[in-house]
Every structure is written in structure tokens, then in C-alpha cells.
């Protein structure tokens, strides 16, 4: 029995010794980087809506049944191109009636002129009174007024006839067409016949906060100076791709939205290939260039209650947790530090989750840290 207990004790001791050989010894070596300033290019984006420089509702000026739809949804049309035809019969009849009225009125004027001429001769010979002469002249004036009225009605009738051909007022792309052949339409119809969007250039509308706007425009003189100071912007499309044309901010609202604290803005983009369509969405991307930026790796930071911290290495090689402020924009690898650090200071860039405030470390370079990991990996592979 004693020999069995001794045997078990020996086995446990051997197992314990074996486990200890597999646990690496804790090391106080940490990769450290000296803070330096550098150039930095970042970007920030704002949700946006896309519209053509003109979105024109097409509405009929006369009432009637649609006899033909000349275009289809999505077609590109030119200014003056016929989009819809409305039944012309009643308007052609109105033109003929107005033309007849003009002829009647013209005849009446001719007749009245003869009357005035005749009465004038009689009046000169004192055969008729002044009253009769004035009556004849008044009747001529009335006939001439009737002729002018008839001519105006003819112009109106011809205009109405021309309105039976509904044309595009601008180059652009045809939107949805809710009415088809046989539909009764008029100028008071609730829904437009269609919309023609001029998309040779596109307006992209977005908003930013008052603070952000001031950052882009500080030091400028007036609205024109502010717009000139804003750099060229790019457009990220709904599928995540970047549009192949850059744009320029051309308009800033003069009023700040009290509810949101934001300012409405408009950028203009050329659209030569008609890739952009009115009603689309995307994001306006602003470039951010900094000449003397302080960058720290995101892995060198830790976060507590939405605040960012790093470990600064002192002259005595003891670390101190230090709060830093960073820009919300980043490249996914580094933070841009705006406060809490200055050039020349040293920070720990690896293993920050194993540190504590006041802990003494042995600083090594990042290159040495990489070499150590490689050596460790090689040794592990050799042991296997």
C-alpha cells in the first residue's frame, strides 16, 4: 500500500513539473513607439440625396383624351420633343370657328369703312348732321374692336390646338408615366403626366453640423470665400462604389435648423455618362488633410466609458495611463490624436491590456518585438 502511494505521489510530481515547463515566463518587455507628427489624409462622409438640376412636372394645358404616348419611362428626350398627344378634334374645330369669326369681323370692318367714307362726303355737303357722322365713326371703331377680339380668340384657339402636343421643356430623362392612351387628362389632373429630369448636372443635397461647417470655412471672407475654401468632394454611390467625377459645394443654406443644429448644403456634379439618376441616394465624402497630425495605432489604445486612453512611458520606464482625444474620422488602423499627447512622448503599442498604471516595463522597439515573436514561433515549431 505504501509503495502504491509513493508511486502515485511520484507521478503527480512528474506531471506537475511537466506542466511548469509549458508555461512561458512572464516578461516585462513591451513594444514602444516615440510619437512623431506626420501628414495625414482622411475623409468624412455625409448621407445625401441626388436630384437633377431640373425636375419638371409635365402637365397638360388643355383637357382631352390621350391619343398617343410617344416615349417610355427612362427615355432620354430633347427639349421640344413630343411626349404625349391629346385628342385634337374639338380644338381643330375651335380654330376653324375662330378663323370664320375673324373673316366675319374683317368684312364688318370693311363695310363700316365704306359707310364712314360715304357719310363723310355727305357730312361735308351738310346733308347729314354731326351726330350721324359720329355714329358712323363709332360703329367703325366697334367693328375694328370686334375684329381684334376675333383675332385674339383665333390666337387662343391655335394655342390650344398646339397644346394638344405635349412637349418636353428641357433635355432630360422621362420618369414614371401614370396615364396611357385613352386616359382623360386636364390641367387640374392631380398627378402629372410624367416628370422630365435634366440630369446633365446633378444636385447632391446633404447636411452637416454648424461646428463642422465652421471647421471647413474658418478664416474665409463671406459666403463666396467659404464656398471656395471647401475642397472638392467625391460621391459614394448606394452600392459602395465611388462616382468617377468629383463635385464642388455650390450652396450653403443661410439658416441653421434649430431642431437638428445642422446646415443644409448642395454639391454639384457633372453627369456626362448619365450614371446618376434623380431621386438616388449616396454619401458626399469630404477629404481631410492634416500637415502635423499625431497618429497612434488603435491597438495601442483602450476605451473606458467612451473615452480613449494610452499608456505613456516615463523616463523611469514606468507607464502612466493617459486620456487622449481623437477625431471621429480614422483609417481603421490609426487614431488621429487632437489632445493628450505631444511629439517626443513614448507610448506602449502592444499588450496594453496586460498593463496597469505605474507598472515598470522594459521598452523595446516594434521591430525587436516582431523579431521576438518570430523567434518564439520558430522555437515552438522546432519543439513540435
Secondary structure as GFF3:
##gff-version 3
##sequence-region A 1 384
A	DSSP	alpha_helix	2	22	.	.	.	ID=ss1
A	DSSP	beta_strand	29	34	.	.	.	ID=ss2
A	DSSP	beta_strand	37	58	.	.	.	ID=ss3
A	DSSP	beta_strand	64	69	.	.	.	ID=ss4
A	DSSP	beta_strand	76	77	.	.	.	ID=ss5
A	DSSP	beta_strand	82	86	.	.	.	ID=ss6
A	DSSP	alpha_helix	89	124	.	.	.	ID=ss7
A	DSSP	alpha_helix	130	162	.	.	.	ID=ss8
A	DSSP	beta_strand	165	167	.	.	.	ID=ss9
A	DSSP	beta_strand	172	174	.	.	.	ID=ss10
A	DSSP	beta_strand	184	185	.	.	.	ID=ss11
A	DSSP	beta_strand	194	209	.	.	.	ID=ss12
A	DSSP	alpha_helix	210	217	.	.	.	ID=ss13
A	DSSP	alpha_helix	222	229	.	.	.	ID=ss14
A	DSSP	beta_strand	234	237	.	.	.	ID=ss15
A	DSSP	beta_strand	248	256	.	.	.	ID=ss16
A	DSSP	beta_strand	262	270	.	.	.	ID=ss17
A	DSSP	beta_strand	281	297	.	.	.	ID=ss18
A	DSSP	three_ten_helix	298	300	.	.	.	ID=ss19
A	DSSP	beta_strand	302	304	.	.	.	ID=ss20
A	DSSP	beta_strand	307	313	.	.	.	ID=ss21
A	DSSP	beta_strand	319	326	.	.	.	ID=ss22
A	DSSP	beta_strand	334	339	.	.	.	ID=ss23
A	DSSP	beta_strand	346	348	.	.	.	ID=ss24
A	DSSP	three_ten_helix	352	354	.	.	.	ID=ss25
A	DSSP	beta_strand	362	364	.	.	.	ID=ss26
A	DSSP	alpha_helix	366	383	.	.	.	ID=ss27
###
